[in-house]
Amino acid sequence: MKKPSAYLPFYGNDFFQAMAGYTDAVAIRYLRAIWHYWSHTGCEGLPDEDDYLRRICDCQAGDWASIKAIIFDNRYHFRLEDGAWHQPRCREEWTKSKRVFDHRSTIGKAAAIKRWEKALPPGAKDPT
């Protein structure tokens, strides 16, 4: 994993169940919002700014009110907390991914140090 944001876990059954009864247009805009939330904000929240939200969802101005009411519903999908929109499941997955990334990074750094120590001739000092 290059960094936590490089991989967004996608649970298809959960996603399509959440979008059941909505049009494909709503579903793709919801996915775009989730993707932006994950990859651009690190799940720290989407600003509560209509034009910004509309643009990340790639939604026409005339369709925005009805689509926003579904995606940013403050209940099932995105929730407004302290002035920013959050998707609880996505934030939970980000926390897990970050924990795994940090753990693997620590292990990788320790392994690299060990390799460099083995590569040094006996009695040589680490050049760093």
C-alpha positions in Angstrom: 0.0 0.0 0.0 1.6 3.2 -1.1 -0.4 5.3 1.3 -3.8 4.9 3.0 -5.6 7.0 0.3 -4.3 4.8 -2.6 -6.8 2.1 -1.8 -10.5 2.6 -1.0 -12.1 -0.6 0.2 -15.4 -1.1 -1.7 -18.1 -3.2 -0.2 -20.4 -3.6 -3.2 -23.3 -5.3 -1.4 -23.4 -2.5 1.2 -23.1 0.2 -1.4 -25.9 -1.1 -3.7 -28.1 -1.9 -0.7 -27.7 1.8 0.4 -28.5 2.9 -3.1 -31.5 0.6 -3.6 -34.5 2.5 -4.9 -32.4 5.4 -6.2 -31.4 6.1 -9.8 -28.0 5.3 -11.1 -27.3 9.0 -11.4 -27.7 9.3 -7.6 -25.5 6.2 -7.0 -22.6 7.4 -9.1 -22.8 10.9 -7.5 -22.7 9.3 -4.1 -19.7 7.2 -5.1 -17.9 10.3 -6.4 -18.6 12.0 -3.0 -17.2 9.0 -1.1 -14.2 8.8 -3.4 -13.4 12.5 -3.0 -13.9 12.3 0.8 -11.4 9.4 1.0 -8.8 10.4 -1.5 -8.7 14.2 -1.2 -9.6 14.9 2.5 -8.4 11.7 4.2 -11.9 11.4 5.6 -11.5 14.7 7.5 -14.7 16.1 6.1 -16.2 17.8 3.1 -16.9 21.5 3.5 -20.5 22.4 3.8 -20.4 24.5 0.7 -23.1 23.8 -1.9 -21.1 24.7 -5.0 -18.1 22.6 -3.9 -20.3 19.6 -3.1 -22.1 19.9 -6.4 -18.8 20.0 -8.3 -17.3 16.9 -6.6 -20.5 15.1 -7.3 -20.4 16.3 -11.0 -24.0 17.3 -10.8 -25.8 19.9 -12.9 -27.2 22.9 -11.0 -30.8 22.0 -11.9 -30.5 18.5 -10.4 -28.5 19.4 -7.4 -31.3 20.1 -4.8 -32.9 16.6 -5.2 -29.5 14.8 -5.3 -28.1 16.7 -2.4 -31.2 15.8 -0.3 -30.4 12.1 -0.8 -26.6 12.1 -0.5 -26.1 14.7 2.1 -29.2 13.7 4.1 -27.6 14.0 7.6 -28.8 10.5 8.5 -28.0 7.5 6.2 -25.3 8.7 3.9 -23.3 11.8 4.8 -23.7 13.5 8.1 -22.9 17.1 9.0 -20.6 17.3 12.0 -18.9 20.5 13.2 -19.5 22.2 9.8 -18.2 19.3 7.6 -19.8 16.4 6.0 -18.7 12.9 7.0 -19.5 9.4 5.9 -19.3 7.2 9.0 -18.4 3.9 7.4 -15.8 5.5 5.2 -14.2 7.2 8.1 -14.1 3.9 10.0 -12.4 2.2 7.1 -9.9 5.1 6.8 -8.9 4.6 10.4 -8.4 0.9 9.9 -6.3 1.5 6.7 -4.2 4.2 8.4 -3.5 1.8 11.3 -2.4 -1.0 8.9 -0.3 1.5 6.8 1.5 2.9 9.9 2.1 -0.6 11.2 3.6 -1.8 7.9 5.6 1.3 7.6 7.2 0.8 11.0 8.0 -2.9 10.2 9.4 -1.9 6.8 11.7 0.8 8.4 12.9 -1.7 11.0 13.7 -4.3 8.3 15.6 -1.7 6.2 17.7 -0.8 9.2 18.5 -4.4 9.8 19.5 -5.0 6.2 21.8 -2.0 6.2 23.4 -3.2 9.5 24.1 -6.6 7.9 25.5 -4.9 4.7 28.1 -2.9 6.7 31.5 -4.6 7.1 32.4 -5.6 10.6 33.5 -2.7 12.7 32.2 -0.1 10.2 30.1 2.8 11.4 26.7 3.7 9.9 27.3 6.6 7.6 24.0 8.4 8.6 
